[in-house]
Each structure stands twice: as C-alpha cells, then as structure tokens.
Amino acid sequence: MVNQWDFLTGSVTQLKAVWGSYHIAVQIEKGQIDHTPALFVIDQQGREQKLYLTQMAYSSVAQSAEVLADELSSLLPGHPHVASQESLASITAQGPSDHVVLSSATSGTKVVLGPGAPRLVMFFVTWLSEVSNLKSELIDGNAYAATAAKDGLPPLVAVDETVVEPSVQAVRAYLGRLGMSLSYPVALDTTGRVADGYGVQDQPWFALVSASGKIIWSHDGWLPAPALTAAVQHAVKPG
C-alpha cells in the first residue's frame, strides 16, 4: 500500500474524534496501534454503502480486491466491468504441521518448513523499510543466527510475504542492496497461505515452532537479538 494509498494522520485528539465517528475501537500500547479492521465503501454523496470487517488473511488479498472492485464499480457511472478471473473459493492455509517447500529469495535453492525440526520463523515485507530500519533489523538477525548455532537454539528462517510485495524481483533487489549477506535463509511466500497457516497478524511477526509442528511462542514486532534470544531460550526451556 505504501506510495499507492493516501494515508491520513493528525494529533491524537483529531484521530480519536475520527475513530469515534466511525465507531472504531483502538488500543495503543508502546507506540503500536491495534484497531477494528473496518473498511467502508462510501458513495459520491457521502453515504455508507458497505462495511467490511476484514480479518488478516494474506492468501485472500486478490479475492478481497475483486470484491471491493465489484462494489466500487457499481457506484461509478456506467458500472464498468471488472476484468478479473479470480476464484472466490476457499483457500487452504499451510501451517507449521504441513511440509512446505518455498523458493529462496537469495539463492536458487529451496527453503523447507514443517515438522521434523524446531525453527524460529520471522515473517516480514520489504516495504517495512518505509516505517522502520528494516536493513538493520534483518542484519541483526545474523546475531541471533550465530547465537542459535552456538547454543543449539532453533535456527532462524525468514519468510517474505511476497503476496503483498510489488514483485519477486523487487524483494530480491532489496535484499541484494543490504550490503551484507544474511546468514539465514529467506523464503518467498507468494500465495500468503503460509502466513495464514502460521497465524500472522502483523509485520514483522515471529513464530517459534516445535519439532512436532506446533507454535509455542509468537511475537508481534522487532526485538533486539539479545531479547529475541532470551525469549526463545525461555520458550524452549524444559518445564
């Protein structure tokens, strides 16, 4: 959405007034905002036509776009036809108990997810560079990877949510400009099915998965390598 949508902001007082007008419930904690996932379709006369309470679902981004395009076309003069062949059938997610093979963003190899070995999976998107120091955070992952290899902790695997990226090439180009190689694999989730299966609700998102394919810890947002290491150590500690 970055550089493609118009984003509005204001003072906290102004924002609270707008949230209240639209009946949006908001919770602010440590600078992070969680709010009602509402999407309003408003016609030319300012009348609310539809309200969609959208849940986080990466695999259905294209389906949601088609539904919205159909709705908006009905409000435009001449009701232009939406040229889309997108199926609206249910999409099956791919969770941590499923064996999944994804393409690598940094090499010609494949990245394997699923049961058999514990993993720390980090979900991210390259457009986070617009709102955070993504380069530093990705490189900081090398520090966790080194500690994990030394102390026998679950290895780090990154998964880019390519389904909401401009293209696969854009992801690879961004990673190629980091100026330093990442010591952990980066996979491409081109369908969003993996993110949905792992219960990803934001970017970035960490999910610690056991060898049996169960999520035993998850976290929303970046953590410094020492804090990330401590959280993983606590989660995998016996008892």
C-alpha positions as CSV (number, residue, x, y, z in Angstrom):
1,M,0.0,0.0,0.0
2,V,3.0,2.3,0.5
3,N,3.1,5.0,-2.2
4,Q,-0.2,3.7,-3.6
5,W,-2.7,4.7,-1.0
6,D,-3.4,8.0,0.7
7,F,-2.7,7.8,4.4
8,L,-4.1,10.5,6.7
9,T,-3.0,11.3,10.2
10,G,-3.2,14.0,12.8
11,S,-3.0,14.7,16.5
12,V,-4.2,12.1,19.0
13,T,-7.2,14.3,19.7
14,Q,-8.1,14.5,16.0
15,L,-7.5,10.8,15.5
16,K,-9.7,9.9,18.4
17,A,-12.5,12.1,17.0
18,V,-12.3,10.3,13.7
19,W,-12.1,6.9,15.2
20,G,-15.2,7.7,17.3
21,S,-17.1,9.0,14.3
22,Y,-16.5,5.7,12.5
23,H,-17.1,3.5,15.7
24,I,-13.5,2.2,15.6
25,A,-12.2,0.6,18.7
26,V,-8.5,1.4,19.2
27,Q,-5.8,0.2,21.6
28,I,-2.4,1.9,21.8
29,E,0.4,0.1,23.6
30,K,4.1,1.0,23.4
31,G,3.5,3.1,20.3
32,Q,1.7,0.2,18.5
33,I,-1.9,0.7,17.4
34,D,-4.4,-2.2,17.3
35,H,-7.8,-1.2,15.9
36,T,-11.1,-2.6,14.4
37,P,-10.3,-3.9,10.9
38,A,-13.0,-2.0,9.2
39,L,-13.2,-0.9,5.5
40,F,-16.0,1.5,4.5
41,V,-17.4,1.9,0.9
42,I,-18.8,5.4,0.7
43,D,-20.6,6.8,-2.4
44,Q,-20.3,10.2,-4.0
45,Q,-22.9,11.6,-1.7
46,G,-21.1,10.6,1.4
47,R,-23.4,7.7,2.2
48,E,-22.1,4.5,3.6
49,Q,-22.9,1.7,1.2
50,K,-21.0,-1.2,2.7
51,L,-18.9,-2.0,5.7
52,Y,-16.4,-4.9,5.6
53,L,-14.9,-6.1,8.8
54,T,-11.8,-7.6,7.3
55,Q,-9.7,-10.2,9.1
56,M,-6.0,-10.6,8.4
57,A,-5.8,-13.1,5.5
58,Y,-2.8,-12.9,3.2
59,S,-4.0,-15.7,0.9
60,S,-7.2,-13.9,0.0
61,V,-5.7,-10.5,-0.8
62,A,-6.6,-10.9,-4.5
63,Q,-10.1,-12.1,-3.6
64,S,-10.7,-9.1,-1.4
65,A,-9.5,-6.8,-4.1
66,E,-12.0,-8.3,-6.6
67,V,-14.9,-8.0,-4.1
68,L,-14.0,-4.3,-3.5
69,A,-13.6,-3.6,-7.2
70,D,-17.0,-5.1,-7.9
71,E,-18.6,-3.0,-5.2
72,L,-16.9,0.3,-6.3
73,S,-17.7,-0.3,-10.0
74,S,-21.4,-0.4,-9.1
75,L,-21.1,3.1,-7.8
76,L,-19.4,4.5,-10.9
77,P,-21.2,5.9,-13.9
78,G,-21.8,3.2,-16.5
79,H,-20.9,0.5,-13.9
80,P,-17.6,-0.5,-15.7
81,H,-16.9,-4.2,-15.9
82,V,-14.2,-5.6,-13.6
83,A,-11.8,-7.7,-15.7
84,S,-10.9,-10.4,-13.3
85,Q,-11.0,-14.2,-13.3
86,E,-10.2,-14.6,-9.6
87,S,-11.9,-17.5,-7.9
88,L,-13.6,-16.8,-4.6
89,A,-13.4,-20.4,-3.5
90,S,-12.0,-21.1,0.0
91,I,-8.2,-21.2,0.2
92,T,-6.4,-23.8,2.4
93,A,-3.7,-22.4,4.6
94,Q,-0.3,-24.1,5.1
95,G,0.5,-24.3,8.8
96,P,3.5,-25.4,10.8
97,S,2.3,-29.1,10.8
98,D,2.4,-29.1,7.0
99,H,5.5,-29.9,4.9
100,V,6.0,-26.8,2.8
101,V,8.8,-26.1,0.2
102,L,9.3,-22.5,-0.8
103,S,11.6,-20.7,-3.2
104,S,14.5,-18.9,-1.8
105,A,14.8,-15.1,-2.2
106,T,18.6,-15.2,-2.0
107,S,19.7,-18.3,-3.9
108,G,18.5,-20.9,-6.3
109,T,17.8,-23.4,-3.5
110,K,14.5,-24.2,-1.7
111,V,13.5,-23.5,1.8
112,V,11.7,-26.2,3.7
113,L,9.2,-25.6,6.5
114,G,7.2,-28.0,8.6
115,P,7.6,-30.7,11.3
116,G,10.9,-32.5,11.9
117,A,13.0,-29.8,13.4
118,P,12.3,-26.7,15.6
119,R,12.5,-23.3,13.9
120,L,12.2,-19.6,14.6
121,V,10.2,-18.2,11.6
122,M,10.3,-14.5,11.0
123,F,7.7,-13.1,8.7
124,F,8.4,-9.7,7.1
125,V,7.9,-7.5,4.0
126,T,10.4,-5.2,2.3
127,W,8.1,-2.2,2.5
128,L,8.7,-2.1,6.2
129,S,11.7,-0.1,5.2
130,E,9.2,2.8,4.9
131,V,8.4,2.8,8.6
132,S,11.4,1.1,10.3
133,N,15.1,0.4,9.8
134,L,14.5,-2.9,8.1
135,K,18.1,-3.2,6.9
136,S,19.4,-3.1,10.4
137,E,16.7,-5.5,11.7
138,L,17.5,-8.1,9.0
139,I,21.2,-7.8,9.6
140,D,20.6,-8.1,13.3
141,G,19.1,-11.5,12.6
142,N,22.6,-12.7,11.8
143,A,23.5,-12.2,15.5
144,Y,20.6,-14.4,16.6
145,A,21.5,-17.0,13.9
146,A,25.1,-17.1,15.3
147,T,24.0,-17.5,18.9
148,A,21.4,-20.2,17.9
149,A,24.1,-22.2,16.1
150,K,26.5,-21.9,19.1
151,D,23.9,-22.7,21.8
152,G,21.7,-25.2,20.0
153,L,18.7,-23.0,19.7
154,P,16.1,-23.3,16.9
155,P,17.6,-21.8,13.7
156,L,16.1,-18.6,12.1
157,V,14.2,-18.8,8.9
158,A,12.8,-15.6,7.3
159,V,9.6,-15.6,5.1
160,D,8.9,-12.7,2.9
161,E,5.1,-12.1,2.3
162,T,5.6,-11.8,-1.4
163,V,1.9,-11.8,-2.0
164,V,1.8,-8.2,-0.8
165,E,5.0,-7.1,-2.5
166,P,5.3,-5.4,-5.9
167,S,7.1,-8.5,-7.3
168,V,9.5,-11.3,-6.5
169,Q,12.2,-9.2,-8.3
170,A,11.6,-6.3,-6.0
171,V,12.2,-8.5,-3.0
172,R,15.4,-9.9,-4.4
173,A,16.6,-6.5,-5.4
174,Y,16.1,-5.1,-1.9
175,L,17.9,-8.0,-0.3
176,G,20.7,-7.5,-2.8
177,R,21.2,-3.9,-1.7
178,L,21.7,-4.8,2.0
179,G,25.5,-4.6,1.6
180,M,25.9,-7.8,3.8
181,S,24.8,-11.4,3.3
182,L,22.2,-12.9,5.6
183,S,23.4,-16.0,7.4
184,Y,19.8,-17.4,7.5
185,P,17.5,-18.5,4.6
186,V,14.8,-16.1,3.3
187,A,11.8,-17.8,1.7
188,L,9.1,-16.4,-0.6
189,D,5.5,-16.8,0.4
190,T,4.0,-16.0,-3.0
191,T,0.4,-17.1,-2.0
192,G,0.1,-15.9,1.6
193,R,-1.0,-19.4,2.6
194,V,2.0,-19.9,4.9
195,A,1.4,-16.6,6.7
196,D,-2.3,-17.5,7.3
197,G,-1.3,-21.0,8.5
198,Y,1.1,-19.6,11.0
199,G,-1.5,-17.1,12.3
200,V,0.5,-14.0,11.2
201,Q,-1.4,-10.9,12.3
202,D,1.1,-8.1,11.5
203,Q,4.6,-7.4,10.1
204,P,7.1,-8.3,11.3
205,W,5.9,-11.5,13.1
206,F,7.9,-14.1,14.9
207,A,6.7,-17.7,15.4
208,L,8.7,-20.3,17.3
209,V,7.7,-23.8,16.0
210,S,8.5,-27.1,17.8
211,A,9.8,-30.2,16.1
212,S,6.3,-31.6,16.2
213,G,5.0,-28.6,14.2
214,K,3.3,-26.6,17.0
215,I,3.7,-22.9,17.6
216,I,5.0,-22.5,21.1
217,W,5.7,-18.7,21.1
218,S,4.8,-15.8,18.8
219,H,5.7,-12.1,18.9
220,D,4.5,-9.0,17.0
221,G,7.2,-6.5,16.2
222,W,11.0,-6.4,16.2
223,L,13.2,-7.5,19.1
224,P,16.9,-6.8,19.6
225,A,18.9,-10.0,19.1
226,P,19.6,-10.4,22.9
227,A,15.9,-10.1,23.7
228,L,14.9,-12.4,20.9
229,T,17.5,-15.0,22.1
230,A,16.2,-14.7,25.7
231,A,12.6,-15.1,24.6
232,V,13.4,-18.2,22.6
233,Q,15.5,-19.7,25.4
234,H,12.6,-19.2,27.8
235,A,10.1,-20.8,25.4
236,V,12.2,-23.9,24.7
237,K,13.3,-24.4,28.4
238,P,12.1,-27.7,29.7
239,G,9.1,-27.5,32.0
